[in-house]
Amino acid sequence: MSAVGEPAGSELRASDEDRERTAMILTGHGAAGRLEPDECARRLEAAFSARTLIELYALTADLPYPDAVVPGGGAGRSRGESLLARLAHLRSRK
């Protein structure tokens, strides 16, 4: 745990909403052709079984920023964007 009582970045637990948001991002990238169908399916399975935020981050780390591919993601900042920003910050603390 950190000095303020927060778990280290790799230990923060993912919520159902975090897993669903990651699945939506992956689905968008699959639809855009960035992921082969079998790879997309494997990543989706991993997303729904992920226990930590860093596990979810790893599933999208090699993909372009999600706002362009997330269904319903219009202009401006999305909630998925804030999750990815938080995960990037946590990853940099490793």
Beta strands, then each sheet from edge to edge (+ up, - down):
end
